[in-house]
């Protein structure tokens, strides 16, 4: 958790996984394909599930980290990408 508060990418990744898991347990997620097509416009109008906002923020931060090779191979970046991947799985 210390690392999550120090690295925004990791924080948003963990929040996205937690929110997606909660919504899945409550039966509020579909087959998964619908959740990957939301846009920022859907997010602004609150028609997207809660985890999508965290996921979009994490992806933006991940793209910034991937531009720098040292940050791209850091433990926090790799862990964050694994968290995001787990949502897709």
N, CA, C and O atoms as a MOPAC input file, in Angstrom:
PM7 MOZYME 1SCF
protein

 N      0.81000 1    -1.19700 1     0.00000 1
 C      0.00000 1     0.00000 1     0.00000 1
 C      0.85700 1     1.26500 1     0.00000 1
 O      0.45200 1     2.28900 1    -0.55000 1
 N      2.03700 1     1.19800 1     0.61400 1
 C      2.91500 1     2.37300 1     0.60200 1
 C      3.21400 1     2.79100 1    -0.83000 1
 O      3.16700 1     3.97200 1    -1.17400 1
 N      3.51900 1     1.80900 1    -1.64700 1
 C      3.85900 1     2.09200 1    -3.03700 1
 C      2.66200 1     2.66200 1    -3.79300 1
 O      2.82300 1     3.51300 1    -4.66800 1
 N      1.47500 1     2.19800 1    -3.45800 1
 C      0.27100 1     2.68700 1    -4.13100 1
 C      0.06900 1     4.17700 1    -3.88300 1
 O     -0.35500 1     4.90400 1    -4.78200 1
 N      0.36700 1     4.63000 1    -2.68300 1
 C      0.21000 1     6.04800 1    -2.38800 1
 C      1.35500 1     6.88800 1    -2.93800 1
 O      1.20700 1     8.09600 1    -3.12100 1
 N      2.47900 1     6.26400 1    -3.19800 1
 C      3.62000 1     6.98100 1    -3.76300 1
 C      3.55400 1     7.05100 1    -5.28700 1
 O      4.11500 1     7.96700 1    -5.88900 1
 N      2.87900 1     6.10300 1    -5.90800 1
 C      2.80700 1     6.02200 1    -7.37000 1
 C      1.35000 1     6.12000 1    -7.82400 1
 O      0.59700 1     5.16400 1    -7.63800 1
 N      0.93100 1     7.23300 1    -8.40600 1
 C     -0.45500 1     7.37100 1    -8.84800 1
 C     -0.89500 1     6.26900 1    -9.82400 1
 O     -2.04600 1     5.83400 1    -9.78400 1
 N      0.00600 1     5.82300 1   -10.69100 1
 C     -0.34300 1     4.75000 1   -11.62800 1
 C     -0.77600 1     3.50300 1   -10.86800 1
 O     -1.78400 1     2.88500 1   -11.21000 1
 N     -0.03000 1     3.13800 1    -9.85400 1
 C     -0.37900 1     1.95700 1    -9.08400 1
 C     -1.67700 1     2.16700 1    -8.30800 1
 O     -2.50000 1     1.25600 1    -8.21900 1
 N     -1.86300 1     3.34300 1    -7.75600 1
 C     -3.06900 1     3.64200 1    -6.99900 1
 C     -4.30700 1     3.48300 1    -7.88200 1
 O     -5.25700 1     2.80100 1    -7.50000 1
 N     -4.30000 1     4.10900 1    -9.05800 1
 C     -5.46400 1     4.02800 1    -9.93700 1
 C     -5.67600 1     2.61700 1   -10.47400 1
 O     -6.81300 1     2.20400 1   -10.70000 1
 N     -4.59900 1     1.88200 1   -10.67800 1
 C     -4.72100 1     0.49200 1   -11.12600 1
 C     -5.39300 1    -0.37600 1   -10.06200 1
 O     -6.28000 1    -1.17300 1   -10.36500 1
 N     -4.96200 1    -0.21000 1    -8.82400 1
 C     -5.54500 1    -0.98000 1    -7.72300 1
 C     -7.00400 1    -0.58500 1    -7.50600 1
 O     -7.85300 1    -1.44400 1    -7.26800 1
 N     -7.29500 1     0.70000 1    -7.58800 1
 C     -8.68300 1     1.14400 1    -7.44300 1
 C     -9.55700 1     0.59500 1    -8.56200 1
 O    -10.70300 1     0.21900 1    -8.31800 1
 N     -9.03900 1     0.54300 1    -9.77800 1
 C     -9.80200 1     0.00200 1   -10.89800 1
 C    -10.11300 1    -1.47400 1   -10.69200 1
 O    -11.23900 1    -1.91300 1   -10.92500 1
 N     -9.12100 1    -2.23600 1   -10.25700 1
 C     -9.32800 1    -3.66600 1   -10.01200 1
 C    -10.34300 1    -3.86800 1    -8.89200 1
 O    -11.23800 1    -4.70500 1    -9.01000 1
 N    -10.21100 1    -3.11100 1    -7.81400 1
 C    -11.12600 1    -3.26200 1    -6.67900 1
 C    -12.56000 1    -2.90600 1    -7.06700 1
 O    -13.49900 1    -3.61000 1    -6.69500 1
 N    -12.72900 1    -1.81800 1    -7.81200 1
 C    -14.07200 1    -1.40800 1    -8.22100 1
 C    -14.68000 1    -2.40900 1    -9.20000 1
 O    -15.86800 1    -2.71800 1    -9.10700 1
 N    -13.88000 1    -2.91700 1   -10.13400 1
 C    -14.38500 1    -3.90900 1   -11.09300 1
 C    -14.76700 1    -5.20200 1   -10.37700 1
 O    -15.78400 1    -5.81700 1   -10.69600 1
 N    -13.95300 1    -5.60700 1    -9.41400 1
 C    -14.24400 1    -6.83300 1    -8.66800 1
 C    -15.53800 1    -6.68700 1    -7.87600 1
 O    -16.35200 1    -7.61000 1    -7.84400 1
 N    -15.73200 1    -5.54100 1    -7.24100 1
 C    -16.95600 1    -5.30700 1    -6.47900 1
 C    -18.17700 1    -5.33500 1    -7.39400 1
 O    -19.19000 1    -5.95300 1    -7.06600 1
 N    -18.07900 1    -4.66700 1    -8.53400 1
 C    -19.20800 1    -4.64800 1    -9.45300 1
 C    -19.48500 1    -6.03600 1   -10.03000 1
 O    -20.63900 1    -6.38300 1   -10.27900 1
 N    -18.44400 1    -6.82100 1   -10.24200 1
 C    -18.64200 1    -8.18200 1   -10.72800 1
 C    -19.35200 1    -9.02400 1    -9.67300 1
 O    -20.25700 1    -9.79200 1    -9.99800 1
 N    -18.94700 1    -8.88500 1    -8.41200 1
 C    -19.59900 1    -9.63300 1    -7.32700 1
 C    -21.06600 1    -9.25500 1    -7.17600 1
 O    -21.89400 1   -10.08900 1    -6.80800 1
 N    -21.38600 1    -7.99300 1    -7.46000 1
 C    -22.76300 1    -7.53300 1    -7.35900 1
 C    -23.57700 1    -7.84500 1    -8.61400 1
 O    -24.76900 1    -7.54300 1    -8.68200 1
 N    -22.92500 1    -8.45200 1    -9.60600 1
 C    -23.61000 1    -8.80100 1   -10.84800 1
 C    -23.88600 1    -7.61900 1   -11.75000 1
 O    -24.80500 1    -7.66100 1   -12.56800 1
 N    -23.10600 1    -6.57200 1   -11.61200 1
 C    -23.32600 1    -5.35800 1   -12.39500 1
 C    -22.46000 1    -5.26900 1   -13.64500 1
 O    -22.53500 1    -4.27900 1   -14.37200 1
 N    -21.64800 1    -6.27300 1   -13.90600 1
 C    -20.82600 1    -6.27200 1   -15.11500 1
 C    -21.36200 1    -7.31700 1   -16.07300 1
 O    -21.86500 1    -8.36600 1   -15.67100 1
 N    -21.23900 1    -6.99700 1   -17.35300 1
 C    -21.70400 1    -7.93400 1   -18.37100 1
 C    -20.62600 1    -8.94100 1   -18.71500 1
 O    -19.89000 1    -9.41200 1   -17.84900 1
 N    -20.54900 1    -9.26000 1   -19.99100 1
 C    -19.58200 1   -10.27200 1   -20.42900 1
 C    -18.18300 1    -9.71600 1   -20.60500 1
 O    -17.28000 1   -10.45600 1   -20.99400 1
 N    -17.97800 1    -8.45600 1   -20.33400 1
 C    -16.65000 1    -7.86900 1   -20.41000 1
 C    -16.41100 1    -7.04400 1   -21.66200 1
 O    -15.69500 1    -6.04400 1   -21.61200 1
 N    -16.99600 1    -7.44300 1   -22.78100 1
 C    -16.73500 1    -6.70700 1   -24.01400 1
 C    -17.36200 1    -5.32100 1   -23.97900 1
 O    -16.80100 1    -4.38200 1   -24.54200 1
 N    -18.50600 1    -5.17400 1   -23.33500 1
 C    -19.16900 1    -3.87500 1   -23.26200 1
 C    -18.35000 1    -2.89900 1   -22.43100 1
 O    -18.26400 1    -1.71800 1   -22.76800 1
 N    -17.74900 1    -3.37900 1   -21.35300 1
 C    -17.01300 1    -2.49700 1   -20.46700 1
 C    -15.76800 1    -1.89600 1   -21.11200 1
 O    -15.26200 1    -0.88500 1   -20.62400 1
 N    -15.26900 1    -2.47500 1   -22.17200 1
 C    -14.06100 1    -1.96000 1   -22.80100 1
 C    -14.34900 1    -0.92700 1   -23.88600 1
 O    -13.41400 1    -0.39000 1   -24.47900 1
 N    -15.61100 1    -0.63900 1   -24.15700 1
 C    -15.94700 1     0.29700 1   -25.23000 1
 C    -16.38400 1     1.66200 1   -24.72000 1
 O    -16.76600 1     2.51400 1   -25.52300 1
 N    -16.34000 1     1.89700 1   -23.42100 1
 C    -16.74900 1     3.19100 1   -22.88600 1
 C    -15.73800 1     4.26800 1   -23.24500 1
 O    -14.54000 1     4.00300 1   -23.35500 1
 N    -16.23500 1     5.48600 1   -23.42500 1
 C    -15.38400 1     6.63500 1   -23.74100 1
 C    -15.40200 1     7.60500 1   -22.56600 1
 O    -16.13700 1     7.41100 1   -21.59800 1
 N    -14.59400 1     8.63700 1   -22.66200 1
 C    -14.58500 1     9.65700 1   -21.60800 1
 C    -15.91300 1    10.40000 1   -21.56300 1
 O    -16.30900 1    10.89500 1   -20.50700 1
 N    -16.61100 1    10.48300 1   -22.70200 1
 C    -17.93400 1    11.11000 1   -22.73400 1
 C    -18.91700 1    10.29900 1   -21.88800 1
 O    -19.72000 1    10.87000 1   -21.15000 1
 N    -18.85500 1     8.96100 1   -21.99700 1
 C    -19.70400 1     8.10100 1   -21.17300 1
 C    -19.37100 1     8.27200 1   -19.69900 1
 O    -20.25200 1     8.24300 1   -18.84000 1
 N    -18.11500 1     8.44700 1   -19.42800 1
 C    -17.66900 1     8.62800 1   -18.05000 1
 C    -18.21400 1     9.93800 1   -17.48300 1
 O    -18.65800 1     9.98200 1   -16.33600 1
 N    -18.18000 1    10.99200 1   -18.27400 1
 C    -18.67100 1    12.29500 1   -17.83100 1
 C    -20.17400 1    12.27300 1   -17.58300 1
 O    -20.66600 1    12.96000 1   -16.68700 1
 N    -20.89800 1    11.49700 1   -18.36000 1
 C    -22.35000 1    11.42800 1   -18.19000 1
 C    -22.76500 1    10.37500 1   -17.16200 1
 O    -23.95600 1    10.15500 1   -16.94400 1
 N    -21.77900 1     9.72200 1   -16.52900 1
 C    -21.98800 1     8.72800 1   -15.47800 1
 C    -22.73100 1     7.48800 1   -15.96900 1
 O    -23.41300 1     6.83100 1   -15.18300 1
 N    -22.60700 1     7.15600 1   -17.26800 1
 C    -23.21100 1     5.92800 1   -17.77000 1
 C    -22.22200 1     4.76900 1   -17.76300 1
 O    -22.59300 1     3.62700 1   -18.03300 1
 N    -20.97300 1     5.06400 1   -17.45500 1
 C    -19.94400 1     4.02700 1   -17.40400 1
 C    -19.83700 1     3.48600 1   -15.97700 1
 O    -20.10800 1     4.21100 1   -15.02000 1
 N    -19.44100 1     2.21000 1   -15.82700 1
 C    -19.22000 1     1.66800 1   -14.47700 1
 C    -18.11900 1     2.44500 1   -13.75600 1
 O    -17.28000 1     3.08300 1   -14.39300 1
 N    -18.12900 1     2.38700 1   -12.43600 1
 C    -17.17800 1     3.16500 1   -11.63000 1
 C    -15.72200 1     2.86800 1   -11.96200 1
 O    -14.89100 1     3.77600 1   -11.94400 1
 N    -15.40000 1     1.62000 1   -12.26500 1
 C    -13.99800 1     1.27200 1   -12.46500 1
 C    -13.41100 1     1.88800 1   -13.72400 1
 O    -12.19000 1     2.00200 1   -13.83200 1
 N    -14.23500 1     2.28600 1   -14.67200 1
 C    -13.74300 1     2.80300 1   -15.95000 1
 C    -12.95100 1     4.10300 1   -15.75200 1
 O    -11.93900 1     4.31400 1   -16.42000 1
 N    -13.39600 1     4.95700 1   -14.85900 1
 C    -12.66500 1     6.20300 1   -14.59900 1
 C    -11.27300 1     5.95500 1   -14.06300 1
 O    -10.30700 1     6.58600 1   -14.49200 1
 N    -11.17400 1     5.02800 1   -13.11700 1
 C     -9.85600 1     4.67900 1   -12.58300 1
 C     -8.98400 1     4.05000 1   -13.66400 1
 O     -7.78800 1     4.32600 1   -13.75800 1
 N     -9.59900 1     3.21100 1   -14.46700 1
 C     -8.85800 1     2.52300 1   -15.52300 1
 C     -8.32100 1     3.52800 1   -16.55200 1
 O     -7.16800 1     3.42700 1   -16.97000 1
 N     -9.14300 1     4.48300 1   -16.95500 1
 C     -8.68900 1     5.49300 1   -17.92100 1
 C     -7.53600 1     6.32000 1   -17.36400 1
 O     -6.57400 1     6.60500 1   -18.07800 1
 N     -7.62500 1     6.70500 1   -16.09800 1
 C     -6.52900 1     7.47200 1   -15.48300 1
 C     -5.25200 1     6.64100 1   -15.43800 1
 O     -4.16300 1     7.13900 1   -15.72300 1
 N     -5.39800 1     5.37600 1   -15.07800 1
 C     -4.22900 1     4.49600 1   -15.00700 1
 C     -3.60100 1     4.31200 1   -16.37900 1
 O     -2.37700 1     4.31500 1   -16.50100 1
 N     -4.40900 1     4.15400 1   -17.40100 1
 C     -3.87600 1     3.96000 1   -18.75200 1
 C     -3.13600 1     5.20800 1   -19.22500 1
 O     -2.08300 1     5.10300 1   -19.85400 1
 N     -3.67700 1     6.38200 1   -18.92700 1
 C     -2.97800 1     7.62000 1   -19.30100 1
 C     -1.62200 1     7.70900 1   -18.61000 1
 O     -0.62300 1     8.06100 1   -19.23600 1
 N     -1.58900 1     7.39100 1   -17.32500 1
 C     -0.32200 1     7.42200 1   -16.58900 1
 C      0.64000 1     6.34300 1   -17.08400 1
 O      1.84900 1     6.57000 1   -17.14600 1
 N      0.11200 1     5.18000 1   -17.43400 1
 C      0.95800 1     4.09500 1   -17.94400 1
 C      1.59900 1     4.49900 1   -19.26900 1
 O      2.77300 1     4.21100 1   -19.50700 1
 N      0.84300 1     5.15300 1   -20.11700 1
 C      1.40300 1     5.61100 1   -21.39300 1
 C      2.55000 1     6.59300 1   -21.17500 1
 O      3.54000 1     6.56600 1   -21.90700 1
 N      2.42100 1     7.45600 1   -20.17500 1
 C      3.49800 1     8.39600 1   -19.86000 1
 C      4.72700 1     7.64700 1   -19.34300 1
 O      5.85500 1     7.96900 1   -19.71700 1
 N      4.51300 1     6.65900 1   -18.49200 1
 C      5.63100 1     5.87900 1   -17.94500 1
 C      6.34400 1     5.08900 1   -19.03700 1
 O      7.56500 1     4.93900 1   -18.99800 1
 N      5.59800 1     4.59000 1   -20.00100 1
 C      6.19000 1     3.75500 1   -21.05500 1
 C      7.10200 1     4.55900 1   -21.97800 1
 O      7.89600 1     3.97800 1   -22.71900 1
 N      7.00100 1     5.86900 1   -21.94400 1
 C      7.86500 1     6.70600 1   -22.77400 1
 C      9.30100 1     6.72800 1   -22.26700 1
 O     10.22200 1     7.03100 1   -23.02500 1
 N      9.49500 1     6.41200 1   -21.00400 1
 C     10.82000 1     6.40700 1   -20.39300 1
 C     11.17700 1     4.96300 1   -20.05300 1
 O     10.46300 1     4.32700 1   -19.27800 1
 N     12.24600 1     4.43700 1   -20.60200 1
 C     12.61100 1     3.02900 1   -20.43600 1
 C     12.84000 1     2.66800 1   -18.97100 1
 O     12.49600 1     1.56300 1   -18.55100 1
 N     13.41400 1     3.57900 1   -18.18900 1
 C     13.66200 1     3.28100 1   -16.78000 1
 C     12.35500 1     3.14600 1   -15.99600 1
 O     12.23400 1     2.28700 1   -15.12300 1
 N     11.39500 1     3.98600 1   -16.30800 1
 C     10.10500 1     3.90800 1   -15.63000 1
 C      9.26600 1     2.75400 1   -16.17500 1
 O      8.45600 1     2.17800 1   -15.44800 1
 N      9.45300 1     2.41900 1   -17.43700 1
 C      8.67500 1     1.34800 1   -18.05600 1
 C      8.97600 1    -0.01400 1   -17.44200 1
 O      8.09900 1    -0.87500 1   -17.38100 1
 N     10.19500 1    -0.21100 1   -16.99400 1
 C     10.57500 1    -1.51100 1   -16.43100 1
 C     10.58400 1    -1.51100 1   -14.90100 1
 O     11.05600 1    -2.46500 1   -14.28200 1
 N     10.07000 1    -0.45600 1   -14.29900 1
 C     10.03500 1    -0.42100 1   -12.83300 1
 C      8.98700 1    -1.40000 1   -12.30800 1
 O      8.02600 1    -1.73800 1   -13.00000 1
 N      9.19100 1    -1.83500 1   -11.09800 1
 C      8.28300 1    -2.80100 1   -10.47400 1
 C      6.86400 1    -2.26000 1   -10.39200 1
 O      5.90800 1    -2.98900 1   -10.65600 1
 N      6.71800 1    -1.00300 1   -10.03300 1
 C      5.37900 1    -0.43400 1    -9.89400 1
 C      4.64400 1    -0.36900 1   -11.22900 1
 O      3.43700 1    -0.60300 1   -11.27900 1
 N      5.35200 1    -0.05700 1   -12.30400 1
 C      4.71700 1    -0.00700 1   -13.62200 1
 C      4.28600 1    -1.40200 1   -14.06200 1
 O      3.17200 1    -1.58000 1   -14.55400 1
 N      5.14100 1    -2.36900 1   -13.89100 1
 C      4.80800 1    -3.73900 1   -14.29000 1
 C      3.63400 1    -4.26300 1   -13.47800 1
 O      2.72100 1    -4.87500 1   -14.03300 1
 N      3.64900 1    -4.03100 1   -12.17500 1
 C      2.55000 1    -4.47200 1   -11.32300 1
 C      1.24700 1    -3.79200 1   -11.72200 1
 O      0.19500 1    -4.43100 1   -11.76100 1
 N      1.31400 1    -2.50300 1   -12.01700 1
 C      0.11900 1    -1.76500 1   -12.41900 1
 C     -0.45900 1    -2.31400 1   -13.71400 1
 O     -1.67500 1    -2.46000 1   -13.84100 1
 N      0.39400 1    -2.61500 1   -14.66300 1
 C     -0.08200 1    -3.17800 1   -15.93300 1
 C     -0.68500 1    -4.56600 1   -15.72600 1
 O     -1.63700 1    -4.93900 1   -16.41200 1
 N     -0.14200 1    -5.32200 1   -14.79300 1
 C     -0.72400 1    -6.63200 1   -14.48600 1
 C     -2.10800 1    -6.46800 1   -13.86200 1
 O     -3.00900 1    -7.26100 1   -14.13700 1
 N     -2.28200 1    -5.44900 1   -13.02800 1
 C     -3.59800 1    -5.17200 1   -12.45300 1
 C     -4.60500 1    -4.82300 1   -13.54200 1
 O     -5.72800 1    -5.32900 1   -13.54800 1
 N     -4.19800 1    -3.96400 1   -14.45100 1
 C     -5.09000 1    -3.58400 1   -15.55000 1
 C     -5.41500 1    -4.78800 1   -16.42700 1
 O     -6.54600 1    -4.93200 1   -16.88900 1
 N     -4.44400 1    -5.63800 1   -16.65300 1
 C     -4.67300 1    -6.84000 1   -17.43600 1
 C     -5.67600 1    -7.76200 1   -16.74700 1
 O     -6.48500 1    -8.40800 1   -17.41300 1
 N     -5.62600 1    -7.82500 1   -15.42300 1
 C     -6.54300 1    -8.70900 1   -14.71300 1
 C     -7.99500 1    -8.28700 1   -14.89600 1
 O     -8.89300 1    -9.12700 1   -14.84200 1
 N     -8.23500 1    -7.00800 1   -15.11000 1
 C     -9.59900 1    -6.55200 1   -15.39000 1
 C    -10.06600 1    -7.12300 1   -16.72500 1
 O    -11.21400 1    -7.54800 1   -16.85800 1
 N     -9.18800 1    -7.13100 1   -17.69400 1
 C     -9.54200 1    -7.63500 1   -19.00900 1
 C     -9.75500 1    -9.14700 1   -19.01000 1
 O    -10.60000 1    -9.66400 1   -19.74200 1
 N     -8.98400 1    -9.84800 1   -18.18400 1
 C     -9.12700 1   -11.29900 1   -18.09500 1
 C    -10.43700 1   -11.62500 1   -17.42700 1
 O    -10.76400 1   -12.79800 1   -17.24800 1

